[in-house]
Amino acid sequence: MTAATDAYSDARAEIGVTGLATMGRNLARNLARRGNVVAIHNRSTDKAQALLDEFGGEGDFVHGQSVADFVAALRRPRSIIIMVKAGPPTDAVIDGLVEHLEPGDIVIDGGNAHFADTRRRTATLASRGLVFVGAGISGGEEGALDGPSIMVGGSAEAYETIGTRLEGIAAVVDGVPCCAHLGPDGAGHFVKMVHNGIEYADMQLIAEAYDLLRNVAGLAPAEIAEVFRDWDAGELDSFLIEITADVLAHVDAATGRPFVDIVADAAEQKGTGRWTVQTALDLGTPVSGIAEAVFARSLSGHAEARAAVRAVAGTTSGSAIAAPDDVPAFVESVRRALYASKIVSYAQGFDMLRAGSIEFGWDLDMGTIATIWRGGCIIRAAFLDRITAAYAAEPDLVSLLAAADFAGALSAADAAWRSAVTAGIAAGVPTPGFAAALASYDALRRDRLPAALVQGQRDLFGAHTYRRVDRDGSFHVRWAAEGRPEVGVS
């Protein structure tokens, strides 16, 4: 490893940002606005120059045109935030940086990295005396500029160096910065991944509520926008509910039609929701709400298959039954179903955080996570105050659904929840998120599940054994033997 070139003999920048697309540019501006001297760098220098031309007056920036100049502009120990596309592009940037860094320097990946990559990079850079930090940053371009939620993984020592600066640019709720050190190596990016999975579920549930209100209750988009604004004033108060009302109220300037009607009904995804589901499978943690949201996006993009099935089976548009006699009552049923389903989806996300913490030895603090999600991030919501309180009262809570507050909320929503799902089924309006959440809730409450039959089948065709309810040990039935005797195998 070689020392950085002395392009700036009076290195004065306190933190650097490389990768100046929208998120990186706004993060650099946020840092500069808060009084930090910020070194900036981009592979194509025109983006850095554009930032300086348009926003240079917002703070003190130092433009490092080459990687060597960029690194040399930073005070030691250097702190550099990378804001580029996850995967090989991030590795390429790291490879370009490390030859100019010195032991003790800190590299912070603020992108949507897979937590396993973050764990690998942490070990690789440690072997060179460098410190790697995986920081999940949520809030979109607006949050990056005005205050995101920042989920930091890495060494506690590194956080002592960079924590104050990161907390200084984060969103603040009730005087508490929405930024925290969550654990070593990949902990921060793991929490961000699960955050994004919950985000997928939340968005799907909101979309299903809209579909029911439009295609069962018969409300127009502008009317539904007002319904969502009313909901945003209550227990569903959240960023996603707020922006949903804005989207539904928007009218397309070119056609005069509701904006939602001119948008192609194929939702895209960048992969973090899929990572969440894949990792949950590895951990053996059921996240059915998140999975249904991921699959719903995938299904929406299968235009050819959708058209082929419609051509043979006909279409469903919500006209299979008459609109409910009491529309306000139905709207309230949908609201309750949305809130109940949201509770289950968040509970599944926190179950996964708990499982990941145990598997990777991170000692994640669920209350802290809920606290820093209250502001800045996409799933910020008043509802998170209740989650924070639940974990404050019982830090080792096995499931949010076992907390008295949430158990009571689900019980109160039960009839309305079932009514909304039933109405969707009768009208041919799919509600996979609502239905999956309800099924999960019902399964958790059953004293006996049909899994007993499944395990019996496994024992018959594969001699996989089974456990009994009346005594310890594993057993197998000799299915082919006369009399089919049972034998203990352990």
Secondary structure, 3 states (H helix, E strand, C coil): CCCCCCCCCCCCECEEEECCCHHHHHHHHHHHHCCCEEEEECCCHHHHHHHHHHHHHHCEEEECCCHHHHHHCECCCCEEEECCCCCHHHHHHHHHHHCCCCCCCEEEECCCCCHHHHHHHHHHHHCCCCEEEEEEEECHHHHHHHCCEEEEECCHHHHHHHHHHHHHHCCEECCEECEEEEECCCHHHHHHHHHHHHHHHHHHHHHHHHHHHHHCCCCCHHHHHHHHHHHHCCCCCEHHHHHHHHHHHCECCCCCCEHHHHCCCCCCCCCHHHHHHHHHHHHCCCCHHHHHHHHHHHHHCCHHHHHHHHHHHCCCCCCCCCCCCCHHHHHHHHHHHHHHHHHHHHHHHHHHHHHHHHHHCCCCCHHHHHHHCCCCCCCCECHHHHHHHHHHHCCCCCCHHHCHHHHHHHHHHHHHHHHHHHHHHHHCCCCHHHHHHHHHHHHHHCCCCCHHHHHHHHHHHHCCCEECCCCCCEEEECCCCCCCCEEECC
